[in-house]
């Protein structure tokens, strides 16, 4: 089957680009001296994760227990649930921890106590705030050292070490600024690990994350593991951040023009918010876009005049009028959210459809 025969809207995954991205980041992790534990929340796909393990990944990172359960069912045995433990779901934690090595993230005494009360051995990371200020303990606060001591000395919890996420790297305005955030992430974590060790607390591992930071960081001395996820596909946001080029973006949405009224400079396509999400991408992007349109996909050239300028639930507004029936290939702002709108990838090499892979979207 050819791409021209696929119904729209569809989510296309370019297998050549995916394989190149996975190999590149595996090599980068090796060069930086860290193990790779990729975050699968971007792709939510068993076939992609298997390729990451084949390239040397130490395990996977998940966002939800539903992801953890699916990947456990498919033979994955070592995963970090990189989300503060949800106390209403401890029965699921117990069940999964009996099947695989499930590593949990805590940043509070309440969570630590609740996990201990389960009465089963559990792996835990202490979540640290490296400057994002969303979650995690303050590495300078005395209480953070005491929580680490409590985890390391627990009768049932197995302390894996300290973990962070440099989400604020997505707000960097230049490559140099992002590199500075990446170095800050490394320094904060290594300094905290040294402080804990000086206090007699063993820190087995130091884990960091985010695709923008990992794409530009120059050294990771003192860090043992990295957890980027978006790098498998990239997107227009990552292009703007300097993490990649348009030619490195593996996921696109194929859409068709369904309405083009006479005299109207714009037209309507069949891909709306439920195909692309309503993520506007980087703040300050001009002109504002809900998704970029390829002028020439093979040459990795985006159109300078045609882009999505509006989305409703099922409709997208294209800034340049094109005849009804015209097909367009859209580079999404945020591939993670776009993927979560679809049930499957249409996997392609060149113009040929070679497979279809399921996207596991459960909560």
N, C-alpha and C positions, 0 to 999 in steps of 0.2 A: 504494500500500500504506500502511496505517496502522501506527503503533507497536504497536497491540494485536494485529497479525497476525504480529509478528516472533517467531521462536523464541528461547528464553532458554537460557543467558545471552548477551546481546549488548552490544556497546559502542556507545553512541549518541553522536554528535557533533552538537551543536546549531549549525547553520550561522549563524544570526542572531547568536548570542553570539560565535562564532569571529570572524566578520567585524568585529564591534564591537571585540573585543580587539586584533585585528591593526591596525586603524585607529588605535586609541587609542595603542598603543605606538609606532607609526610617527610619530605627531604628537608624542609626548613626546620621542622622540629628536631630532626637528627642533627642538623648543623648547629642548632642552638643548645643541644645537649639536654633536651627535655623529652619526656614521653608525651604522646598525644592521646587525649581522651576526648574525641570530638563530640560536640553537642549535636544531637540528632533532631532537636526541635525544629531546625530549618527544613530538613527533608522528610522526617517521619517515615522513612522508607527502609525496609529490611535489606533490599538489594544494594542500596547505597552504603548502608552501615557495614555490610559484609565486605564490600570493597575497601572500606577504611580499615577494617581489621586485617585484611590480607596485606595491606601496606604497612602494618606494624602498630596500629593503634592498640593501646593497653587495655582499652575497654571503651564504654560509651558514657555519655552524659545525657540525662533525660530531664524534661521539665515537669512531666506529669506521671502519676502512678499508672495511668492507662498506657502511656508509652512504655513504661517499665514492664508492665504485664505482657504486652504484645511482644516485646523483644525477648523477654524471658521465654515465652512460648515458642519463639523461633531459634532458641539455642544460645542466646547471648547470656553470659554468666557473670559479668562484672560490670556494674553500672553505678554511677553517682546520680542520685536524684537531687539536682542542684536548685532546690527550692526550699525555703524554710518549712520544716515539718508541719503538716496540717494535722492538728491533734484530733480532729474528727475522723481521721482515716487510719488510725493506728492498727486496726484489725487487718487492713490491706497490707500495711507495712510488715506485720508479723508473718503473714502468708508468703509474701514475696521474699522476705529475708530467709525463709526456710527453703527456698528454691535456688536462689542465686546470691552472689555477694552484692548486697545492696548497701551503698554508702549514702548516709543521710547528712543533712546540713542543719546545724542548730546555731542560734545566736542568743539563746535565753535560758535561764535556769528552769523556766516552766517546761520547755521542750525537753531539756535533759532529764528532768524528773519523770516526765510522762514516758519517755523511752525506757528509762530504767524500770518503771513500773510494769512494763510488758514482761519482764523477767526472762528475756532471751538475749543472746549475744547479738549486738548490732554495731556496725561500723559507723562512726560519726566524724564529720569534719566540723571545725569551728569556723563559721562564716565571719569574715573580717571586712570592714569598710575601708577600702583603699582610696576613697575620695569621691565615690559615686553618690554616697549618702542616701541610698535606698534601703538597704538592710545591712546587717553585719555589726559586729562589735567595734568599738573605738579602740584601735590598737594601742593608744596611749593611756587608756583608763585602767586603773588598778583592778577594777571589777572584771575586765577582760582577761587579765592574767589569772585571776581566781577561777573564772569559768573554765579556762583551759586546764587548770590544775584539777578541777573537779571532773572534767571529761577524761583526762589521762589517768586519774585514779579510780575511776568507776569500777564497780565489781562486775558490771555486765556490758558496758560500752567499750568499744575498741577505738581508741583515738587515732584517726588516720593522719591528722595534721591540720593545717590551716588553708582556707580556700577563699578566693575573692573573685570579683567580676568587675572589670574596668568599663562599665557601661557608659561612663562619661566620655570615653574615647569617641563615641558617636557624635559628640558635640564639638570635637576639635575642628578648627577652621582651616588649618593647614597640616600638611604631612609632618612638619616639624613639631607642631603643637601636639599632635597625636603621639609622636615619638616621645615627647616629654611626659605625657600621661602614662605611656607604657613603662617608662623608666621609673616614674613615681610609684606605679603599681608594684614593680619589682622591689624597689627600695623599701616601701612600706612593709611588704610581706617578709622580706629577708631580715629587716631590722626587728620586726615583731618576733620572728622565729628565734633570732639570737637572744632576744630578751627572755623568751620562755625557756630556752635552753640554759641560760645563765641562772634562772630560778630553779633549775633541776627538773624541768618538764621536757620530756623527749618529744620532738616534733618529727615524725617519720617522713612527712611530705609537705610540700608547699605548692599549691595549685592556683593558677591564674587563668584568666579567660578574656575573650572578645576578639573578634576577627580584625577590627581596625588596629588594635594594639599589637596583636601578634604578627600582623602583616608588616609592621615597620620597626618593631623593637630591635635594638642592635645587640643586646646581650641579655641573658637570663641567668646570670650567676646566682646560685642560691635557690633557684626555682627548680622543681622536679617535674612539673606537669603543666600542660596547657590545654584549654578546653574551647578553642574556637569552633564555631558551627557554620556561620553564614558562608564561609569560604568555599564550601562545596558548590554553591551556585553563584554567589555574589548577586549584585543588583545595581540599580541606578544610584542608590544611596552610597554604596561602596565605591562606585566610580567617582562620585563627588568627593569622597573622603580620601581618594588616592590609594585605596587598597588594591585596586585592580583597574583594568581597562574594559571598555565595552566588549572587546573580544573575549574576555574571561567570563562573561555572564552566561550561565548554562541554562537558565529557565526563562521562557517567554510565554506569553499568552497569545494564542491565535484567535483573532476575532474577525467578524464580518460586518460590513456596512449594511444596515437594514433600513435606513431612511436618509434621504438626501433631497430635501425640498428645493424646488426651483427658486433661484435667487438667494438661497441661504448660503453663506460662506462656510458653514460648518455642516457636519453630518453626524448620524447616530450609529453606534456600533452595538453589538450584542454582548459586550463585556462591561459590566458595571461594578459596583462595590462588592458584590458577591463573587466576583472573579478576580478582582485586583486589590481589594480592601480599600480603605480610605486614608491610607498612610500617605502623607504629602512628601515624605522623604526629608531631606535636609532643610532645616530652617533657613530662610533667606534665599532659597533657590529662585532664580529669575531666568526666564519666565516661570511662573508657578505651573506645576505639572502634576497630574495624577498617574502618569505613565508616559514613557517616550515611545515613539514609533520608528521602526527601522525603515530607512530608505533603501538600504542594501544589506541584508543580513549576512551574506557571505563575506562582504567587505567590512562588516562591523561598523557600518555608518548609520547614524541616527538622522532622521529628517530634521532640518533646521526650521521647518514651517508647520509640520504636522505633529501634534501631541495631544494627549487627553487633557481637556480643560474643565471637565466636569463629570461627576459620576452620580447616578442614582442607583437604586438597588440592582436593576438588571441592565440599565442603559449607560453607555459612555458617550461623551460628547467629544468628537474629534475636531480640532481647530481648523482643519482644511477639508473642504468638501471633496468627496470622492464618490464615484457612482455606486449605486446599490449593488451588492454582490461582491464588491472589492474586498479582498482579504488583507488584513494588516497584522504584523507581528509586533507585539508590545513588550518592551522591557519594563518590568514593574519597578516601582520605587523600592519596595521591601519584599524580597522573595519569601521570607519566612511567613508573612501574613498572607501573601498570595497563594502559596502552596496549601495553606490551611483552608482555602476556599474550595479545593478540588478533592475528588475521590481517587484520582489516578494521574500518573504521568503518561503521556504519549512519548515514548522514548524513540529518539530519532538519531540517525547518522546521515548527515547531509540532508537530502530530500526524502529519504526512506524511513518509514516507520519500522522499527526493529523489535519493539516489545511494548508492553504496558505494565507498569508497576503500581501497586496499591500504595496509597497514602493513608496512614493510620492516624485518624484525627480524634479519637475518643478523649474524654476527660477523666 
